[in-house]
Amino acid sequence: MRFTQRMLGGVASVSMAAAGVLGLTAASSPPLPRGQTAAVASAHGQASSPRVAARAAGWRRVDASALLGGAPADVTASVRDRGSRSGRATVLS
Amino acid sequence: MTAATTSAAGVPAAPAPATPWLEAFDVHGVRMTLTVPGDPGEAAAAAEVVRRLATETAPRWERVPGTLGGTALRARVLDEAGAALDGLGLVHWALSSDGDVLASGSPRPRRQPPLEALELHDPAALGKPWRSAVVDGAAVADVALAGIPGWHAALAVRHRGEDERRRLVAVLASSATAANSLAERLVAGDPAAPGPLEDRLDADGAAALIVAAGRDPLVSPRWPLAGAAWAPQGAPAP
């Protein structure tokens, strides 16, 4: 009985050591739910989510309020003017 | 085609010398404006040059004569008109074509800039640059177009989609043609992943803003925040 317990313990420790050498730990390789694989891969730089791609290329997201300076406009660039035949296209302060 | 001359207050009247002079007219459904500060006679001459270019010359560039259908053609009109104004020796002006803007100098130029500053190409000597607002119903952004002689500043705005798929793109570049080309490509692409155009923006010294529904705005490295000035590549800093 004691011999059997020692044998089983030895086999278990050898298996654990082999797994350690191979880097196969339970914590490092959990099964990923469907759909999460790409997100995890992108976090390691192996694939690109849109946000990661934008950041890598030098683009950055800013708060909308950061785009405004508050000074009155001399000229206006507007999509509303496209094709319009009326109204003022320019606002002068 | 209809033509109209409108003052800053919307009333056909000669403005005071310090008030920018606005000429607005439609060319085959394309609304163009020219704003020139200073002498009304000088402004009227400039407006005549731009009007002739837009109404008589530009339609011959189109495959279907008599139309100004494409954004690329409208951008070319702006660039050619800007070059014509430069040729007249005008430094301070702003042109717009269906909402796209090309500007040079200042809306309120200094009357007698120091000669030394001019020789050093100091843009501050010319006066404060044109302030331009990007409007999509309400103001989305505002920037200063730091144009000085020889360096124009262009701003093109495009949008696509409606409601939750709506996105707006604004591009600052040294010519209307470059701004139009970049804006058209950006608005046609994925608004969340504009990375592939980064090299093109860098090469042109351009800057871009993308506003997509439900997301914070996305800006390229050279987009000026909080109303700061954008200057064409190679131009003296404002």
Interface residues (C-beta under 8 A of the other chain):
Chain A: S48 P50 R51 A53 A54 A56 A57 G58 W59 R60 R61 V62 D63 A64 A66 L67 L68 G69 G70 A71 P72 A73 D74 V75 T76 A77 S78 V79 R80 D81 R82 G83 S84 R85 R88 A89 T90 V91 L92 S93
Chain B: T2 T6 A8 G10 T19 P20 L22 A24 D26 G29 V30 R31 T33 T35 A94 S96 D98 G99 D100 V101 A103 P107 W130 R131 S132 A133 V134 V135 D136 G137 A139 V140 A141 D142 V143 L145 L155 A156 V157 R158 H159 L168 A170 D190 A192 A193 P194 G195 P196 E198 L209 V211 R215 D216 P217 L218 V219 S220 P221 L225 A226 G227 A228
